[in-house]
């Protein structure tokens, strides 16, 4: 289980994602993805950037 702060931050970010991107993902899926990103960003910044870039293209 992710720490509450990561889940809360991810939910807030998910709500601010432009509609064009959020249409294809449910809020829960987006929150899970963002939570994973936030965890990686805290532990390994370069790995988080790669994850974000690869995931961005996968999500489109």
N, C-alpha and C positions, 0 to 999 in steps of 0.2 A: 504494500500500500504506500502511495506517495504521501509525503508530508502535506499537511493541510495548506500551507503557504503556497506550494507549487500548484495544487489543484485550484486554489482560489485565483492565483495569478493567471493560470491557463484559461479559466472560465472568463475572466475579464478580457483577456486578449481575444478569445474566441468570439466574444460578442462584438468586438471592434473590427473584425475581419471584413473586408469589402464583400458585399452581397454576391458579386460574380464568383468569388472563390468559395463562399460558404454554401452556395446552392447545392453543390455536389457532395458536401459532407454534412453529416448530422453534427449537432453541437457536441454530442458525446465523443464522436470520433475525433473531432478537431481538438477538444479538450485533452484527450489522451495523447494525441500527437504533440501538442504544445507542452504538456506536462513532461513528456520524455525529453523534449528539446531543452526545457528549462533545467532539468536535472543534468543533462550533458553540458549545458552552458556553464553550470557551476563547477563541474569537475574537469572539463577539457574543452576549452574554447574552440580550438581548431577542429576537433572532431564534431562539435556541435554545428559549426559552419558547413562542413561537408554533409552532415545529416540533413540540415535544413535545405541545402541546394538539391540534393538527391530527392528528398521527399517532396519538394516543391514541384519538380517535374513529374513525379509519380502521381501526385494529386491532380495535376492538370490532365 
